Amino acid sequence: MLKWALIFFVVALIAAALGFTGVAGAAAGVAKFLFFLFIGIFVVMLILGLIAGRKMF
């Protein structure tokens, strides 16, 4: 998922450099959404891993 966020970020940078503001804004929005979704899932899995690890020991 983080890979897709980086791909959309690069697309947004290229589109912005070429003057396609609508495409750049849309790609940046998708990249931002995917990045925060990745961070949210990472935090949830980290907390679940810590809780499960403590129960085993």
Residue pairs with C-beta under 8 A, 6 or more apart in sequence:
1 34
1 37
1 38
1 41
2 34
2 35
2 38
4 34
5 31
5 32
5 34
5 35
5 38
6 31
8 27
8 28
8 30
8 31
8 34
9 27
9 28
9 31
11 23
11 27
12 23
12 24
12 25
12 27
12 28
12 31
13 24
15 21
15 23
15 24
15 27
16 24
